[in-house]
Amino acid sequence: MIFIAFLSVILIWLHTSSLRFIIRLNKDHTIIEDAQKLEESTRGEDKKEFSLKSGPAVFSLLVIIALNLLELGYFLACVYLFNNLVVLISSSILAGYTVYSLIRFIPNMKRYQSKPSEYLKERTTGLDNILNYVMTSLEIVFCIYILVLAIIEFRLFEML
C-alpha cells in the first residue's frame, strides 16, 4: 500500500510537470522556435538517418514504454486494491487513454527523433492539445483520489 501511495505522489508530480509544460507551450510559442533553432545548430554537417538500432532511439522508446507500462500497472493495482466503482471506471478510462497515446506515439517515433519541434507542434495543436490537457488533469485528480483513499482505508499515517 505504501508503494501505491508513493507511486501516486510520483505520478502527481509527473503529470503536474506535464500540465505546466502544456500550459506554457500554449502561452509562449517561442519554445517551439527555440527548439527549431537548437535542431538546426545540432544538425550541422552530421545528417544521420533515424534508426531504431541507435542507442538514443532505443533508450527513448524503452523509457516511454516503461513509463506507460508502469502507469497501466498502477491503474490495475488500484482497481485490485480498492475494488471501488469510481476507481474501476476512472482506471479504465485513463488506461485506455494511456494505450491510445502509446499507439499514436510509436508510428511517429521517427519524426520525434529526427524533428522534435515538428512533433511538438503537431501534439500541441487542435484536438490533441485539448485531449492531453483534459486527460492530464484527470490523471492528477485520480492520483490525488487514490492517495487520499489509501491514507483513509489503510491508515498509512498510523504506520509511520
Contacts in CASP RR format, 6 or more apart in sequence:
PFRMAT RR
TARGET T0000
AUTHOR 0000-0000-0000
METHOD contacts of the structure
MODEL  1
MIFIAFLSVILIWLHTSSLRFIIRLNKDHTIIEDAQKLEESTRGEDKKEF
SLKSGPAVFSLLVIIALNLLELGYFLACVYLFNNLVVLISSSILAGYTVY
SLIRFIPNMKRYQSKPSEYLKERTTGLDNILNYVMTSLEIVFCIYILVLA
IIEFRLFEML
1 81 0 8 1.000
1 150 0 8 1.000
1 154 0 8 1.000
1 156 0 8 1.000
2 156 0 8 1.000
2 159 0 8 1.000
4 74 0 8 1.000
4 77 0 8 1.000
4 78 0 8 1.000
4 81 0 8 1.000
4 146 0 8 1.000
4 150 0 8 1.000
5 147 0 8 1.000
5 150 0 8 1.000
5 151 0 8 1.000
5 156 0 8 1.000
7 70 0 8 1.000
7 74 0 8 1.000
8 74 0 8 1.000
8 143 0 8 1.000
8 144 0 8 1.000
8 146 0 8 1.000
8 147 0 8 1.000
8 150 0 8 1.000
9 143 0 8 1.000
9 147 0 8 1.000
11 71 0 8 1.000
11 74 0 8 1.000
11 139 0 8 1.000
11 143 0 8 1.000
12 140 0 8 1.000
12 143 0 8 1.000
12 144 0 8 1.000
12 147 0 8 1.000
15 136 0 8 1.000
15 139 0 8 1.000
15 140 0 8 1.000
15 143 0 8 1.000
16 140 0 8 1.000
18 136 0 8 1.000
19 133 0 8 1.000
19 136 0 8 1.000
19 137 0 8 1.000
19 140 0 8 1.000
22 124 0 8 1.000
22 129 0 8 1.000
22 132 0 8 1.000
22 133 0 8 1.000
22 136 0 8 1.000
23 133 0 8 1.000
24 31 0 8 1.000
25 31 0 8 1.000
25 32 0 8 1.000
25 120 0 8 1.000
25 124 0 8 1.000
26 124 0 8 1.000
26 129 0 8 1.000
32 117 0 8 1.000
32 120 0 8 1.000
32 121 0 8 1.000
32 124 0 8 1.000
35 116 0 8 1.000
35 117 0 8 1.000
35 120 0 8 1.000
36 117 0 8 1.000
39 115 0 8 1.000
39 116 0 8 1.000
39 117 0 8 1.000
48 54 0 8 1.000
49 114 0 8 1.000
50 57 0 8 1.000
50 110 0 8 1.000
50 113 0 8 1.000
50 114 0 8 1.000
51 57 0 8 1.000
52 58 0 8 1.000
52 61 0 8 1.000
52 109 0 8 1.000
56 113 0 8 1.000
57 109 0 8 1.000
57 113 0 8 1.000
60 109 0 8 1.000
60 112 0 8 1.000
60 113 0 8 1.000
61 106 0 8 1.000
61 109 0 8 1.000
64 102 0 8 1.000
64 105 0 8 1.000
65 102 0 8 1.000
68 98 0 8 1.000
68 99 0 8 1.000
68 101 0 8 1.000
68 102 0 8 1.000
71 94 0 8 1.000
71 95 0 8 1.000
71 98 0 8 1.000
72 95 0 8 1.000
72 98 0 8 1.000
72 99 0 8 1.000
75 91 0 8 1.000
75 94 0 8 1.000
75 95 0 8 1.000
75 98 0 8 1.000
76 91 0 8 1.000
76 95 0 8 1.000
78 87 0 8 1.000
78 91 0 8 1.000
78 146 0 8 1.000
79 87 0 8 1.000
79 88 0 8 1.000
79 91 0 8 1.000
82 146 0 8 1.000
82 149 0 8 1.000
82 153 0 8 1.000
84 149 0 8 1.000
86 145 0 8 1.000
87 145 0 8 1.000
87 146 0 8 1.000
87 149 0 8 1.000
90 138 0 8 1.000
90 142 0 8 1.000
90 145 0 8 1.000
91 142 0 8 1.000
93 138 0 8 1.000
94 135 0 8 1.000
94 138 0 8 1.000
94 139 0 8 1.000
94 142 0 8 1.000
97 131 0 8 1.000
97 135 0 8 1.000
105 112 0 8 1.000
108 119 0 8 1.000
108 122 0 8 1.000
111 118 0 8 1.000
111 119 0 8 1.000
111 122 0 8 1.000
112 119 0 8 1.000
122 128 0 8 1.000
123 129 0 8 1.000
123 132 0 8 1.000
150 156 0 8 1.000
151 157 0 8 1.000
END
